[in-house]
Amino acid sequence: MEKLKENLKSLKDMGLVKVDEDFLPPRARPKVIQVVNLNIEREELFRTIEKLEKSAPKQSCLLKFLIDHNSKFTMTELSKKSDISLSTIRSLREKGYIILKDVEIRRNPLTGNRNFGEHNFTLTQEQQKAFNSISQAINLRKHEVFLLHGITGSGKTEVYLQSISRALELERQAIMLVPEISLTPQTIERFYSRFGDKIALLHSKLSEGERYDEWRRLRDGKASIAIGTRSALFAPLPSVGLIVIDEEHETSYKQESMPPYHAREVSIKRAELNNAVLILGSATPSVEIFYRARQNKISLFSLPFRVEKRNLPSVEVVNMSEELKEGNKTIFSYSLQRSLWECLEKNEKILLFLNRRGHSSFVLCRDCGFVVKCQFCAVSLNYHSDRGTLSCHYCNNQIKLPSFCPNCKSRRIKYFGVGTQKVEMEVNKFFPQARTIRMDSDTTVKKGSHRALLDRFLKEDKTILIGTQMIAKGLDFPEVTLVGIITADTAINLPDFRAGERTFQILTQVSGRAGRGDVPGRVILQTYAPEHPSILAARNHDYKSFYEKEIIERKELSYPPFETIIRVLFTGKDERTVRMTGEELAGSLKDMFTSARGMVLGPCEAPIGKIRENYRWHFILKGEDISYLRNSLRDALNKISINSAVRMSIDVDPLGMM
C-alpha cells in the first residue's frame, strides 16, 4: 500500500494522472421496520367493525385491538400481541383496511437505564465554590480551563452534573469524556437518571448501527450531551458550552496510533473555538496539568474531603520480602489473608487489584533458563490457564503450552509471575466460600460484559472482584470495605520517566474504591519496595508531597513540563534498514542542534524491539522551544530520503516510551 501511494504521488507530480479524493458513504444505515397502521376513517372504521363481526369476527377483533393499542407493531408482533393469525392480518391488508408503513427505529444502547428523575444533591462548601466559578464562566460564554482536584469520593461527579445542567439551561451542549469503557455503565446510570434521553453514547463497544444512530441524534439536536471515550470529543455538536474530562491523568486519552493526539490538548482547543468551559477532574492530576495550575495558567479548585465527612481508607503497606522470610510463599500476605476472612465473615465486598491479566507472566525452563517468547514480537508469552495456551499481549499470537522445553527438551517447566487468572485460582483455593468475579480484557470481550459483571458484583453476597486497571478508578460501590493490591511494583521499574507517577496514580485510585459507604475502608498494599516515594505517598493519600518531589526531579532532568519531548519511532521488517534510517535522521539533527536549544538521545532499539514482525528503533528530541524542535525535524527530513520499507511516526509529548 505504501509503495502504491508513492507511485501514485510520482505520477501525479508528473501530471500523468489525476487523483480525486472523496468520502465513502457510511456503512451503517438507518434501521427501518414496517409497522401496521389503520387505513380508514374513524366513522367508517366502526361501521366496518360492525359489518365484520358476523362475517369475519377475527378481523373485527383485530381492528378493535388496533383502536385500543396505539403502539406501532410489526405484523409478527401484532399477531403475538393480539393472538390473531398472520393470515387474518394479511386479509385485512388485502381489503385495504390496514397498510404497512416504514418507520425508522433507534438502536438504543441505553436500554435498561430507566432511572430517570434524580434531582441535584446539595453541594458541600468546596463543591459550591467550584461550581459558582464554573457556572459564571458558562454564563459569560468565556473560554476557561478548570482543574478540579478532588480526592476519591469527594463528589467531583456531582459538580460535573450540575455544571452540565447549567450549560443546557443556556441552550448549549456538553461533552463528557471517561477514560475506560468499563466506567461507562455507572457513569451512564447517573447521567441518565439526571438527563434521560438528552444523553448519547459514543464508544467502540457500540455496534456500528448504534454508533451511527447516536451520532445522528447529536447532529440533529435530539441529544445534547455526548458521553464516551476520547473519540466522543469529536461529537457533532454545534454549540458546545462545556467539556468535562474525568480522570484527566489517564493515558488512554492519548491516541498512540497515527495520527497521535491527546484528547486533553484537543479539548482545550475545541473549548477555545467554542468559547466553552473545560473541566479537568482527577484525584491524581498529571504533573504537567498541576504545574500549569500552579503557574496560574488554569484555574484550580480543590475538594479535600469526602462527601458526608467519610474518612479515606487506611492503607497498610506489607513488605513481601519479609513475608518470604517468615515462610509465606503464597501471593497473599498474612495481613491480607486475615482481612479477607474478616470481610467475608461480615458479608462485605472486596476488590483485589493486579494490573496484569492472564495466569503467569512467562514460562521458564528451570534447567537451561529458556523463556518462551513470541516469534513475531520481542516479548515473552503469557500463560492463560483457561485456554491452556501461551498468548502474546501485543499481536495476540497463541500457541499451545509446551509439555517440555523447546530448547533442551527438559520437562522442568515452571510458570513465573502472577496474573488475574492466577489470583482468581488462589482465591478459590483459599476462600472457597467466596464468589469471584474477574474483570479484565479477557472477560470483557462481549458487548455488555462490563455492565453484567458489575451488576453481579453489586447483587451477589460474599463477592470478590478481581481485576486490572479497569476496576481501579471511577467505580463507586459503597459496600466495598477492603481493597487488596496484590503487587504494587508492576510499573515502578519500567524504563519511563513517568513510571513513578503512574504507580502513585493507580495505587491512589484503586485505594479510593474502599470505604465509600458507612463502613470505614482499608487497603492492604503488597510490595517489594516499601520505601519507594510513590508507595509512601500513596499510603498517605498525599498528592502534594508526591508532586513536590516529582517536579524537582523533572526540572533537574529537563523532562516535561520544563522541556518538550518528541519521540521519533522507526519500524520495518528489516532490522538493519530500520536502524540505519534512524541513525541517518538522528545524525542529521545532531549536526543541526546547538546544545543550548536541543538534544538528541539515541537512536537505539526500542525497549520492545519487535512487534508483529516489525523491528523498532527510536530516538528522542528534547528542548524548551517546541517550534525549534519541529522546524529542525522538518528541515532534517527534507535533507534525507526515508526508505519506503520503513515507517516513521512522530509523537510530541509521548506518554509511552516502550
N, C-alpha and C positions, 0 to 999 in steps of 0.2 A: 504493500500500500504506500509506504514512504517513497519507494522508487517511482511508483506511478505518479505520485504528486510532483516529484522532482521533474520527471519527464514532461508532464503537462505544463508546468511552470516554464520550462525551457521553450516549448512550442508556442506558448502564449507570448513570451517575451520576443520571439522571432516574428510574431504576427501571423503565424500559420494556423492557429486555432483560436476560437473564441470560447471562453468558459462562462456559462451562465449559471448563477447560483440561485437556488430557490428553496424555500422551506417545504419539507414534506408535510402532507396533511396528517393530523393526529391519527394514531392507530385506533384510539378509543372513539366511540360514537355514543350519542345519547341512547339510552335503553328505552325502547318503545314497546308497549303491550297494547293489545286490542281489548277494550272493555265494552260491556253490553250497555246500551242506552235505549230508553224508550223512544219511539219514533212516531207517536200520535198525540194529538192534542188531548188535554185533560178530560174535556166533556166526552169526546169520542171514546177515550180510554175506558171510562166507566160503562158506556154502552157496550163496548167490545167485551169487557169482563162479564157483563151480564149475559151477553149472547153466547159466550164460550162455556159458561157454567154447565150447560146441558150437553153441548156437542163435543167439547174438549176441556173437561174440568181441570186437567193438569196445566193446560196452557193458561186458563183463567187464574189458577193459584199462583202461577209464576208471575203474571202481571201484577197481582196483588202484592207479591213479595217485593217486586221492584219498586212499587209505590212506598211500601213500609221501610225499605232499606235504601238509604240514599248513597250507599257506598258504591264504589266502582269495582265491579267484578269481571274477571275473565269468564269465558264460557265454562271452563272447568271449575273455577271457584264457585260460580253461580250454581252449578249442578250440585256440588257438595253442600253448599250452604242451604239451598232450598230443598234438597233431597228430591230433585226432579231430574229426569234423564236428559242427556245431551240431545237426544233426538227430538224431544219436546221443544227445547230451546231453538234447535235448527228450524223446526216447523214454524215457530213464531217469527223467526228471521225471514223465512221464505215468504211469509204473508205480509212482511213489511212492518210488523208491529214493533220490532226491535231492530236496531242496527249495531254494528261494531265500529267503534271509534278508536283511532290511535291516540294513546296517552303516554307521554314521557314519564317515567318513574325515576326517582332518585335512588342511586345505590348508596345507601346511608351507612357510613362506618360508625355512626353514633348510636346504632340500635342497641337498646339495653340501658342507655343513660336516660333515665326518666325521672330524675330527682329534682325537677325544676321548681324553683320557689324559695331558694335560700336567700336570706337577707344579709346586708352588711353587718359585720361584727363591730362592736365598739373598739376603737383603736386605743392602744396604750399611748402614753405621752410621747414616747420616742417615735412610734409609728405615725402619730398625728403630725409631728413636726416635719417628718419626711414627706408625708402626703401633702401637707399645705404647700410646701415649696414646689413639689412636682405639679400639683393642681394649678398653681399660679402660672407656671411655665406653659402648661397646656392651654390655659385660658388665653394667654397672650400670644399663642402660636409662636412661641420662642424656641429656637433650637437650643437645647441644653442637655448635657450628659450628667446623669446622677449615678454615683456608686452607692448602692445600698448594702453596707457591710453589716450583716446581722448574723449572730451566732445561730447554730442549728436550733430550730424550734422557736425562733424569735418572732415569727409572723410576717416574714417577707411576702409570702403569697397574698396575704390579705391586703397589703399595700399595693401589690400589682393589681388585684381585682378592683379595688376602689379607684385606682388611677385609670384603669381601662374604662370603668363606668363613667368617669369624668369626660374622657375623650369622646365616648359615644353620645353623651348629653350634648356635646358641641357638634354633633353630626360628623365626627371624624372616625377613622378606623384604627385598629390596633393589630400588632403582630406580637405573638408570644412564642419565644424560642425556648426549647428544652434540649438538653444535650443528648438524651438517650430515649429511644422509643419505649424502653421499659418504664420511663417516667410518665408517659402519656396517659395510661389508664387512670391513675389517681388525679393527674392534672385535669384531664377531660372531665372527670366526675365533678370536681369542684367548679370548674368553669361552666359546665353545662347547668349545674344547679343554680348558678347565678345568672347566666345569659341565655340559656336554652338554645334555640336554633340559630342564634346570631353567630355561633362559632362554626368554623370549618377546619378540618384537619388536613395537613399536608405532610406526609412522611412516606418512607419507602416500603413500609409493610402494608400499605393500602393496595388494593387491586388497581389495575390500570383504569378500569371504569370508575371506581370510587374516587380516585385522584382526579380524573377528568371532571367528574360531576362537582367535586368540592371546589376545584379551580374555577369552574364556570359560576358557581354560586357566589364566590368572592368577586369575580369580574362583573357579574350582573347586579351586584348590590343586595343579593338575598342573604348574604352573611357579611359581617363586618369585623370579625375577629379571626385571624389566621393563627392556628396553633400547630406547632410541629418542630422538627429538627431544622438544621441550618438552611435547607432549601426553602423553607417557609418564608424566609426573608424576602424572596422574590415573588411573593403573592401579588396578584394583580389588583391592588387596592389604590385608587386614585388619590385619596386624601388621608394618608396615614398621619395620625396625630401622636401616636405612642408606639414605641418598640420596647419590648422587655426581653432581656437575655438572662434567664435564670441559670445559676451556676456558671457564671461567665468565665471562670477559670478553666473550664473543661476543654481538653484537647480535641474533642470531637467537633468543636466549632471550626476547626481548621480543616479545609479540604486539601489533602496531600496530592491527589491526582491533578492532572492538568485540566483547567488552569487552577493553580493553588491560590486559595484566598482564605482569609479569616473572617467568619461571619461577624465578629465584633467590629472589625475595622470597616467592613462594608456597611454594617448597621449605622455606624457613625456618619458615613457619607449619605446613606439614604435618609436618615433623620435630618441631616443638614439640608438636603434638597427639598424635603417636605416641610421644613420649619416645624419639625416634630421633636418630641422629647424621647430620650433613650435612657432606660433604667438598666444598669448592670447590677445584678444581685448575686451575692455569694457570702458564705461564711468564711471562705478562704480565698480572697481575691488574688488574681495573678499579681506577681510582684510588679510587673510593668504598669498595670492599671492602678494599683495602690500608690505607686510612685507618682503617677500623673495627679492623683487626688492630693497627695502631699505637696505637690508643686502648684496646687490650686488651678490646674487646667481643667478639672472636672469637679463637680460638687459632691462632697462626701457626707453621708448620713449613716450613723451607727445605731444598731439595735442590739445593745449589750446584754439584754436579759431575755429569758424565755417568757412566753405568754403565761399568764396565771401564776407568775412567780415560781415556776418549776425550776428545779436545780439541774445543771448539767450533770451527766453521769460521772461517777468516779471512775478513774482509769488506773488499773493495776498493771504495771509492766513486769513481765516474767522473763527472766534470763534463761533461755532454753539450754545454754551451756551448763548452768548449774543443775538443771533438771536431768541432763545426761549423767552428770557426776553422781547424782542421787539414784541412778539406776532406772530412770523413767525414759524408755525408748519409744514411747508412743508419740503421736502427733499432738496429744492433749496434755498440757501441763497439769500437775496435781490440782492447782487452784482452779483451772477451767473445768476439770472433771467434777470437783465438788460443786462448783456453781451450776453446772449443767444438771446435776442430780437435784439440787435445791429448787431450781426453776421448774423442772419437770414435775416435782412433787407438788408445787403450788399451782400447776397448770398455767404457767406464764410462757410467753412466746420468746423465741431465741433466734438470733441471727448469727451464723458462722460465716466469716468472710475470708476468702482466699482469692487473690487476683490471678488465678491460673486454672484453666479448665483441664479436663482430662483426668487420667488416673495418676500418671507419673510423667516427669519432665523428660526423661530419657532412659534408654535401656542400655546397660553396660555389661560387657563380658568381664567377669572377675579374674579370669586367667590372663588375658592379653590386653585388657583395657580398651577394647574396641567399642565405640559408640555407634549405634545405628543412626545414620544420617539420611536426609532426603537426597535422592540422586539429582534433583533439579535445583535445590537450594542449599546454601551453606549453613544449615541448621540441623540439630538433632530432631528425630521424630518423637512425638509424644504418644505414650501408650494410652489407649481408650479401652477400658475393660468391658464396657457394654457391647462393643463391636468386636473385641478381640483383635484389634488392629493397631498398627503404628500409623500416626497421621501427622502430616505437615500442616502447621497452622498458617503457613504463608501461601502455599499453592494447592492445598487440600489433597496432595498425593497420599494414597493409603496403600499399605502393604500388610500382609498377614504377619502376626507376631512370630518371629523365628523360634524354633524349638532348640536350636543350637547356634553358636556364634558363626556368622558368615566368614569370619577371618581365620579362626583357629579350630573350629568345629567343636569347641567345648560346650557342654550343656550348663555350665555355671553362669547363667544369665540372670541378672537382677535388675529390678526397677528402682530408679532413684528419683528423688523429688516427689512433691505432693501436688495433686490437682483436686478439683472439686469432687470428681468421682471417688477418689481415694478417701476424702473426708466423709462423704456420704456412706461409704462402706464401713469406715471405722465407727461412725455414729451408730449405725445399725448393729454393729458388733457389740459395742459397749453399752448402748442405751436402747435395748430392743423395744422398750415401751414407747419410744418417741416415734412420731410421724415425721419423715424427712421429705422436704421439697427442695430440689436442686434447680437453680436458676442461673444458667449460663448460655452461651451462644449455641451449645449443642441441644439444649432443651427448649429453646425459644424460636425454633426454625419456623414452626407452623404459625399461620395467621391467628391472632387472638390468644396465643400461648402465654404472653406476658400477663394478660388480664386473668386468664384461667388459673395460672399458678398463684398469683397474688390473692385471688378470691379464695382459693383453697387454704392458703396460709391464714387468711382472716377468719375463716369459718371453723377450721378443724382445731381440736384441742391437742395439747402436748406436742406442738409443732415446732420443728427446727427448720428454718430457711437457710440453705447453704448456697452461696453464690459468689460471683465475681463482682467487678465494679458496678454492674447494673443494679446491685442491691445497696450500694454504698451511699447513694445520695437521693434526696428528694422524697423518698418513701416515708410516709407518716402513719405508723401503726402504734397507737397508744399502749397496746398490750405488750409490746416488746420491752423487756426489762434487762435482758442480757445480750451483749454483743461479744462474740469471741473472735479475735483476729488471729488466725492460725499461724501466719508468719508475716511480720511487718517489713521483711527485708527484701522482698522481690525486686524492688526498683531502686534501692539505695545505691547500689554499686554499678549501675548502668553507666556507660561512657557518654554522659549527657549532663551539661551544667545545670539542668533543671531537675535532676534526679531527686535531690533533697526536697525541693519544693513540691514535687508530685507526691513524694512519700508523705510529707506533712499533710497535704490536702486530702489524700484518700483516707488516711488514718483519722483525721478530724471529722471528715464527712461520715464515715461509717460509724464512728463512735457516737455521732449525733443522732443515730437511729434509736438509741436506748433512752428510756425514761421520759417519753413524751406524754405519758398518762399520769395517773395519780400515784403509781408505784415508782419510787426512785430507780434510776437505771445504773448499771455498772458495766464496765468494759474490761475484758482480760486481753491484754496486748502481748503476744508472744514474739520474742525477738532474740537474735544472737548479737545485737548491737544496742544494748540498753542505754548507752551513754551518747548515742548519736544525737546531735542537736535537733533533728526533725522528730525523733522519738520523744525527746524530753519536752519539746514544745507541744506536741500532740497530747502528751499525757496531761498537760496543764491547760489544754484548750486555749493556748496563748499565741494568737496570731501575731500580735505586735512584737513580741520578743523574737519570734521566728523571722519576721520581716526585717527587724533592725540588724540582725546578724547576716541575713542573706544579702541585704542591699549593700553592706560593706564589702562582702566578698565579690559581688558583681562589679562594684566600682574598681576594686583592686585588680580584677582580672579583665576589665574592659568588656563586660558582657552586657546585653540589654538589661535595663533601659538606657545605659550610658553610651553604648555603641550599637550600630546596626550590624546584623549578621546576614549574609547571603550565602546559601548553600547551592553549589553547582554540582549536580549529580549526572554521571555518565553511565549508561547501561548498554549492553550489547552481547551478542553470542560469542564473540572472540575476545578473550581477556586482554591480549596484547594490544589489539586495536583500541579497546576501551581505555586502557592505561595510557597509551601514547597520546590519544586525543586529549585526555585530562592534563597530561604533562605539558602539552603544547600550549593549551589555553592558559594554564596557570603560569607557565614561564613567560608568556607574553604580558600577563598582568603584573608579574613581579618586576619586569623591566620598566613598566609604566609608573608603578606606585612609588611614592616617597614614603618613608617610614612614618612621617607625621600624619599623613592623610589616609593611609590604608595599609592593610596587611593581608597576605595570602597564606593560609595554613593548609599545607598539603601540596599536591594531591596524594592521596593514599587510598587503599582499599577501604570500602565502607565496612562498618562493624559487621553487617550481614553482607558478605561478599558476593553472594549469588542468590537470586530469587527467580523461580520459573525459568531456569536455564540461562538467565541473563546475568553476566558479571557486572559488578557495581563498583565504581570508583568515584570519589568526590573530593572537592576542596572547599574551603570556607574563606569568604571575604569578610573582613572586619574593618569598621571605620565609623567615625562620628557623622560624616556627611553622606547621607544615603544617595543624594544626587550625584556626588563624585563617584561613588561605587558603581552606580548604574551606568553612568556615562563611560566610565573606564571599561566596564564589562562589554558595553556595546561597541566601543572602539576596538577592543581586543578581538571580538567576534568578527568584525569587519576585516581584520587583518589575516585571519586564518580560514581554512575551509574545514568544516566539520564533516568527518566521514559519514556517508549516508547509512552505514551499518551501525552507527552509534546514535543512540537517543540521548538528548541532553535536556535536563529540566532545571529551572532556576527558581529557587524558593527564597523569598525575602522573609526574614524572621521565622525560620523553620521551628516547629515545635518538636520535631523528631530528628535525630542525627543517625539513626540506625540504617 
